[in-house]
């Protein structure tokens, strides 16, 4: 039997949503064992003087418990 847990994390990048996702998953792998998947729950941008300055994603990360 396999039991998994889902945890929510946020990640911010100044480059893109894709970079924010990559950084978030990489960081989750440093702390969590057996990361198996992630899905983007939400996305938002930071705007300064009419220009996008940051990309934020909220990720639901799934990992299998030992």
C-alpha positions as YAML, in Angstrom:
chain: A
units: angstrom
residues:
- id: 1
  name: UNK
  ca: [0.00, 0.00, 0.00]
- id: 2
  name: UNK
  ca: [1.22, 3.48, -0.84]
- id: 3
  name: UNK
  ca: [0.30, 6.54, 1.18]
- id: 4
  name: UNK
  ca: [1.02, 10.02, -0.13]
- id: 5
  name: UNK
  ca: [0.82, 13.49, 1.33]
- id: 6
  name: UNK
  ca: [0.22, 16.81, -0.40]
- id: 7
  name: UNK
  ca: [1.78, 20.03, 0.80]
- id: 8
  name: UNK
  ca: [1.31, 23.55, -0.55]
- id: 9
  name: UNK
  ca: [4.28, 25.79, -1.32]
- id: 10
  name: UNK
  ca: [4.77, 29.12, -3.08]
- id: 11
  name: UNK
  ca: [7.64, 30.10, -5.32]
- id: 12
  name: UNK
  ca: [8.55, 33.44, -6.90]
- id: 13
  name: UNK
  ca: [10.74, 34.18, -9.93]
- id: 14
  name: UNK
  ca: [11.67, 37.37, -11.70]
- id: 15
  name: UNK
  ca: [11.94, 35.45, -15.01]
- id: 16
  name: UNK
  ca: [8.75, 33.45, -15.65]
- id: 17
  name: UNK
  ca: [6.05, 31.17, -14.29]
- id: 18
  name: UNK
  ca: [8.00, 28.19, -15.63]
- id: 19
  name: UNK
  ca: [11.12, 29.26, -13.71]
- id: 20
  name: UNK
  ca: [9.06, 29.70, -10.53]
- id: 21
  name: UNK
  ca: [7.73, 26.14, -10.94]
- id: 22
  name: UNK
  ca: [11.22, 24.72, -11.57]
- id: 23
  name: UNK
  ca: [12.64, 26.52, -8.52]
- id: 24
  name: UNK
  ca: [9.72, 25.44, -6.32]
- id: 25
  name: UNK
  ca: [10.03, 21.77, -7.28]
- id: 26
  name: UNK
  ca: [13.81, 21.86, -6.86]
- id: 27
  name: UNK
  ca: [13.46, 23.34, -3.38]
- id: 28
  name: UNK
  ca: [10.76, 20.84, -2.41]
- id: 29
  name: UNK
  ca: [13.11, 18.01, -3.43]
- id: 30
  name: UNK
  ca: [15.74, 19.34, -1.00]
- id: 31
  name: UNK
  ca: [13.38, 18.99, 1.96]
- id: 32
  name: UNK
  ca: [10.86, 16.30, 1.04]
- id: 33
  name: UNK
  ca: [11.59, 12.69, 0.17]
- id: 34
  name: UNK
  ca: [9.89, 10.78, -2.65]
- id: 35
  name: UNK
  ca: [8.39, 13.79, -4.46]
- id: 36
  name: UNK
  ca: [6.17, 12.32, -7.19]
- id: 37
  name: UNK
  ca: [4.28, 15.25, -8.68]
- id: 38
  name: UNK
  ca: [3.09, 18.82, -8.42]
- id: 39
  name: UNK
  ca: [0.25, 20.88, -9.83]
- id: 40
  name: UNK
  ca: [-0.14, 24.62, -10.09]
- id: 41
  name: UNK
  ca: [-2.99, 25.75, -7.86]
- id: 42
  name: UNK
  ca: [-2.66, 29.45, -8.60]
- id: 43
  name: UNK
  ca: [-0.56, 32.00, -10.47]
- id: 44
  name: UNK
  ca: [-0.13, 35.72, -9.97]
- id: 45
  name: UNK
  ca: [2.19, 38.49, -11.05]
- id: 46
  name: UNK
  ca: [3.74, 41.42, -9.25]
- id: 47
  name: UNK
  ca: [3.49, 44.71, -11.14]
- id: 48
  name: UNK
  ca: [5.63, 47.80, -10.58]
- id: 49
  name: UNK
  ca: [5.13, 50.98, -12.63]
- id: 50
  name: UNK
  ca: [2.96, 49.10, -15.10]
- id: 51
  name: UNK
  ca: [5.52, 46.34, -15.75]
- id: 52
  name: UNK
  ca: [5.53, 42.73, -14.56]
- id: 53
  name: UNK
  ca: [8.38, 42.33, -12.07]
- id: 54
  name: UNK
  ca: [7.64, 38.94, -10.52]
- id: 55
  name: UNK
  ca: [5.90, 35.64, -11.22]
- id: 56
  name: UNK
  ca: [4.44, 33.70, -8.29]
- id: 57
  name: UNK
  ca: [3.02, 30.17, -8.31]
- id: 58
  name: UNK
  ca: [1.27, 28.24, -5.59]
- id: 59
  name: UNK
  ca: [2.14, 24.55, -5.98]
- id: 60
  name: UNK
  ca: [0.52, 21.46, -4.49]
- id: 61
  name: UNK
  ca: [3.41, 19.00, -4.15]
- id: 62
  name: UNK
  ca: [2.70, 15.26, -3.73]
- id: 63
  name: UNK
  ca: [5.20, 13.01, -1.98]
- id: 64
  name: UNK
  ca: [5.02, 9.37, -0.91]
- id: 65
  name: UNK
  ca: [5.42, 8.62, 2.79]
- id: 66
  name: UNK
  ca: [7.92, 5.96, 3.83]
...
